[in-house]
Structure formats: structure tokens, C-alpha cells
């Protein structure tokens, strides 16, 4: 399985990460900077996984 990320994929990753971070922030309302960092990392990991999964399905 070869995965090739192009510009549109990177934009999708960023958009999904921002949306995920916003939804997590609304849901859990972190009070510390560590909570915000953990949410951002989780949102980015989920966004990358979503784009890779879509790329695998389309390819």
C-alpha cells in the first residue's frame, strides 16, 4: 500500500485537525495547557488517520 500525500491531502489534514480540536475543546473544556496540548495531538492524529484511510480507500 503506497500512500502519497499531496497538497489537497495536507489541507484536508489541517482542516480535520482544526475541526477535531474545536469539537474536543467544546466537549471537554480543558483548563490547563497540558489538556490543550493533549487535545491538539489527539485531533492531529485523528485527522491524519482519516486522510490516510480515505487515501487508502480511493487508491
Secondary structure as UniProt FT lines:
FT   HELIX           7..28
FT   HELIX           33..58
//
